[in-house]
């Protein structure tokens, strides 16, 4: 538990950089899956100041809204502004979800193939960064959506949720990750964080395999935790 969202962002960035250096030393590359959210944009800006060999980093998206390029609702827009404008990541090593494609199923299959090309068959991502919604969702795995039950694909569509269909990584590929990092801030997440930490599988986030998961949270988000 950390003091506030700013402290969470800095601590999470340091943890990501440590994981990156270890992955690069061991396997020659670091495959990093990024979610959206306000605290994560601060985290990514802090990550830009960490000592990393960006030529060995591949960035993929955890989820993305179906919106035009450059739209403020696109996670990619904020990823570019917060991180990519500040680091020498080769453009070919940013793998954006193709949410503007006309055929949703073809687009999801194409992104799954991209993951396989950079992270093996089946893909094993080095670090998946996740958030936690006040309704218990994580990635774009939202309560009541059929995407929660997808077990035969690594990438699928959910929604519409909050007005937009979304492409998302599914539980199988998230659960294969070498490390899962939940970044959780704000009092509106307190009840769900307590349920996540109890392993409550009735919320989507609680269905993520906790074996390799770390939670970095601020005092407000952690306020409902006992002990």
MIMARMI-806237 format. One record per residue: z, y, x of N, C-alpha, C in turn; residue in three letters. Coordinates in steps of 0.001 Angstrom, whole numbers, plus 500000, padded with zeros to 6 digits. Atoms other than C-alpha are relative to their C-alpha. Last residue first. Layout:
ZYXZYXZYXALA...
# end
This chain:
499591500268498612508391493600494998499416500983500949UNK498571500254499823506512493864491701500282499703501465UNK499724501217499245503115495495491533501512499834500159UNK499544501056500919502679498047488745500285498681500722UNK498733499668500642502571501073491071500524498916499059UNK499041501076499769499944499589493363501288500169499209UNK500579501259500439497096501742492071500996498858500086UNK500214499933501442499214504872492370499458498680499463UNK498730500157500697500509503967495823499828500020498487UNK499077498884499846497032503420497263501226499800499114UNK499731499220501203495261500126497659500916501164500304UNK499476498749499455493633497967500349500134500955498822UNK499925498853500894493227494405499061500587501178500766UNK498974499033499625492053491635501394499951501125498971UNK499956498635500534490094488582500286501188500793500539UNK500362499112498897489182485447502246500077501471499606UNK499667500595498709490937482924500009499736500942501165UNK499065499147499254490901485147496928500262499522501419UNK499222500878499130487779483604495401500877500846500923UNK500457499992498609486671486179492841500919499100500825UNK500780501208499762487593485141489291499400499954501399UNK499105501108499728490389487694489097499284498688500240UNK499575499916498596487845490495489400500892498832500383UNK501047500378499050486252489351486128500458500020501461UNK500759498786499676489509489445484149498953499627501047UNK500541499472501247490772486283482454499330501354500199UNK501427500269500130491086484707485894499425500441498658UNK500318500093501421494461486325486525498492499856499809UNK501043501000500139495130485619490203499596499765498559UNK499418501213500588498468487430490147498963498882499880UNK499114500579498999497065490011492570500724498763499484UNK500794500554498901494190490679490202500901499281500998UNK500591501241500505496575491097487264499139499326501072UNK498915500973500139498648493648489190499461498661499515UNK499682500458498654495445495403490224501134498979499951UNK500973501012499589494382495478486580500252499512501419UNK499812501220500786497537497227485436499056498896500460UNK498730500673499696497439499753488257500159498685499246UNK500278501371499541493722500673488086501275499157500117UNK500706500701501080494202503825485987499637498563500380UNK499055500586500935496841504932488498499309499236498874UNK499821499333501282494212505511491152500892499245499035UNK499204498773500018492791503662494140500126500513498567UNK499524499667501343491459500167494853500889501239500072UNK499490498646499763489346498980497788500340500584498632UNK499801499189501199488883495202497560500584501347500417UNK499104498839499906487559493727500799500010500739498674UNK500143499172501197486049490252500810501049501092500080UNK498892499114500318485583488493504168499639500791498745UNK498954500258498994483436485568505295501232500864499755UNK499837498998498951481474485836502072501112499622500968UNK500354500556498683480756482619500176500258500970501141UNK498980500955499565482702483839497119499684499355501350UNK498786499263499632480477486892496749501032499038500587UNK500244499376498698477372484702496869501194500831500448UNK500249500951498905478615482382494119499814500654501363UNK498833500618499376480257485124492011499648499042501143UNK499237500870500885477067487064491392501167499367500749UNK499697501280499383475571490041493222500871499202499033UNK498721500277499342474539492671490760499959498702500780UNK500178501178499173471567494415489182501296499794500774UNK499652499997498582472588496822486467499618498676500655UNK500051501367499454471465497857482996500259500065501499UNK501058500430499086472617501411482293500041498487500227UNK501293499378500230474561503158479519498855499531500870UNK499893498555499852478115502426480593498607500640500008UNK498582499699499870477112498775480895500110501468500334UNK499574498711499455473681497600479784501524500193499958UNK500105498756500738474379495196481028499118499923498766UNK498976499884501036474094492615483679499706501246499190UNK499864498732500719471233491479485872501150499909499007UNK500355500040501416471290488698488457500163501399499408UNK500249498651500502471551488005492193499551499883498547UNK499165499067499239472999484928493913499871501435499515UNK500731498898499373471621482507491339500978500905500722UNK501166500537499297472730479084490052499145501071500658UNK499571500786498845476296479883488974498828499526500853UNK501132500384499155475803482624486398500519499272501234UNK500140501451499959478773482559484009498803499536500820UNK498782500607499471479949486117484544499855498496500188UNK500131500117498542476361487314484067501232499353500627UNK500432501344499577476763486512480365499882499827501510UNK501424500067499710478738489756479943499613498583500431UNK500830500410501117482088489649478163498527499863500277UNK499445500877501035484006491644480731498986499699498893UNK499201499264500982481846493099483504500483499071498890UNK499544501179500718480475491644486705501036500483498997UNK500356499753501400478727494771487900500201498716499207UNK501459499964499906480647494658491206499499500475498633UNK500279499762498591484191494227489884498518499766500209UNK501287500401499418485339494472486303499994500244501503UNK499955501232499233488996494489485294498678499568500593UNK500188501125500924488719497053482500499983498656500722UNK498851500023500911490196499824484675499903498896498953UNK500037499067501113487527498882487215501249499924499143UNK499322500570501160488128497269490582500005501032498893UNK499059499135500694486047497878493696500646499240498853UNK499931499969501461484397495440496044500970501071499523UNK499064498983500476483250495429499676499922500058498478UNK500363499443501306481602492189500741501091500970499583UNK498958499290500743481898491406504438499413500553498711UNK498804499866499156480019488903506600501139500697499273UNK499823498593499621477556487827503922501295500124500797UNK498577499771499754476767484113503821500141501417500547UNK499536498813499279473368483514502249501521500048500123UNK499830498872500904472579479904501275500558501207500758UNK500190500740501247470395479730503220501089498924499912UNK500055501449500005470952482387505861499821499395498620UNK498653500585499971472174485980505918499998498489499845UNK499127499365499015469098488102506713501347499313500156UNK500705499700498752466270486153505086500928500573501065UNK500205501238499262468527484624502437499355500265501357UNK498702500456499493469704488053501323499843498748500846UNK499632499093498914466091489230501047501333499584500613UNK500774500433498833465231486146498997500291500887501207UNK499371501222499517468048487004496581499283499469501240UNK498825499576499235466610490497496364500766498792500527UNK500432499380498749463202489102495395501205500416500851UNK500380501087499100464757486812492803499568500536501357UNK498767500680499587466501489792491210499691498874500974UNK499271499111499098463267491807491176501272499336500507UNK500690500042498714461287488913489679500735500846501030UNK499728501308499407463880488585486923499329499860501368UNK498627500138499530463844492308486185500243498667500718UNK499561501331500413460082492748485993501378499718500573UNK500258500189501424459146496440486109500555498679499480UNK501084500942500262460747497145489477499870499739498499UNK501087499292500682462933500264489664498825499082499676UNK499701499823501425466073498251490381498917500764499251UNK501240499484500602464776496948493702500127500214498494UNK500367500813501152468227496632495354498789500610499290UNK499662499443501313468209498480498652499566499061498884UNK500702500832500971468215496596501949500437500429498599UNK499398499666501286469096499018504731499180499277498938UNK498775500787500128468126497278507950500899500483498864UNK500331501337500493464492498458507843501234499133499790UNK500314499998501434465701502046508112499711498625499430UNK501453500128500179467315501342511508499664499917498515UNK500379501303500534470947502540511256498480499945499868UNK501359500404499610471452505533513539499643498589499527UNK500010501097499022474480506924511652498563499589500305UNK499119499725498863475275510180509816499983498916501072UNK500364498710499407472656510480507057500748500267501296UNK501269500132499287473083506774506418499517501300500618UNK500044500789498772476766506997505617498684500153500754UNK498695500177499363477821509400502887499916499328501359UNK499365498723499669474459510797501757501271499808500826UNK500829499254499055472510507534501922500686501281500453UNK499980500736498735475285505552500296499200500736501065UNK498748499637499334475603508235497644500169499266501320UNK500017498561499717471958507934496622501238500403500794UNK500779499768498781472043504133496927499995501472500389UNK499123500199498845474844503905494368499276500309501304UNK500334501096499105472414505384491856501017499904501127UNK499332501214500440474011507536489167499705498802500903UNK498589499945499603473109510754491006500771498767499549UNK499126499678501128469428509837490686501458499952500457UNK499389498693499841467553509884493989500934500403498888UNK499623499678498621465307506997493032500548501408500074UNK501037499581499044465224506503489266500555500266501394UNK500220498555500126467940504536487452498973500405501054UNK501436499806500194468686500854486879499769501467499671UNK500464499637501338472227500881488220498479500126499978UNK500739498746500129473056499063491437499575500209498556UNK500575499783501324475290496268492629499320501359499964UNK499299500906500910476713494698495776499423500117498601UNK499247499436501113474121496430497930500670498900499186UNK500550500395501295472973495312501356500890500598498915UNK499258499584501183473559496838504776499247499563498753UNK500852500028501192472408495121507978500873500355498803UNK499417499983501344474142496037511235498890499930498948UNK499659501383500341473107495110514784500577499866498593UNK501224500811499899471254498350515553500237498551499594UNK500698500001501285474340500128514232498685499225500046UNK501394500067499551476412499218517268499123499816498763UNK500751501172500427479787500398515986498592500050500570UNK500811500497498888482493502802517174499339498687499586UNK499479501148499262483754504404513974499018499571501088UNK499346499523498774482769507913512877500590498865500842UNK501011499404499121480223506706510324500596500468501325UNK500607501088499233482953504499508843498955500529500981UNK499094500311498889484828507641507816499419498893500875UNK500096498854499084481808508721505739500926499800501194UNK501239500123499239481671505229504290499818501169500957UNK499875501110499047485325505364503258498760499895500878UNK499158499464498922484840508761501625500173498945501090UNK500861499040499302481930507292499643500778500666501135UNK500906500604499022484115504261498917499068500986500687UNK499283500286498757486787506498497333499100499311501022UNK499691498762499276484256507821494831500757499763501304UNK498702499432500326482721504533493729500360501186500876UNK499922498561500232479843502224494639501429500457499741UNK499921499597501397479767498762496205500009501524499895UNK499273498798500386478601497834499702499932500227498495UNK500378499699501381477561494486501185500909501093499449UNK498958499270500714477766494279504998499483500359498614UNK500606499781501312475796491879507177501107500476499061UNK498974499801501031476960492194510782499282500329498709UNK500300499061501073474769490874513594501155500060499012UNK501090499102499662474840489045516916499596500972498917UNK501260500465500586476847486052515740498823500935500234UNK500089501446500224480178486180517585498602499548499591UNK499660500730498782480228489638519164499771498502499838UNK501075499755499036478379491143516216500265499240501299UNK501194500725500440480771489533513736498865500152501000UNK499765501428499812483840490721515662498766499187499627UNK500012500281498563482542494275515980500188498511500268UNK501364499866499477481702494379512296499937499645501479UNK500753501182500416485076493024511177498580500035500572UNK499447501133499248486833495710513210499248498716499672UNK500486499890498628484518498386511797500516498850500865UNK501421500372499982485211497205508261499455500026501416UNK500067501447500171488979497341508857498548499521500050UNK499573500622498746488748500863510267499921498482499912UNK501063499799499007486722502006507274500359499343501320UNK501079500935500328489258500461504894498852500122500995UNK499575501350499631492126502260506615498899498983499729UNK499965500085498543490315505606506444500383498598500449UNK501365499915499486489398505214502764499965499825501516UNK500669501269500287492890504041501826498600499997500599UNK499472500967499037494454507040503573499359498629499795UNK500528499664498686492190509342501596500458499028501066UNK501374500493499888492990507563498345499391500305501362UNK500936499424500965496718508096498758498592499486500272UNK499533498801500674499877506911500490499060500483498899UNK500130498782499217498959503367501391500270501232499128UNK500000498806500844500000500000500000500000501245500881UNK
# end
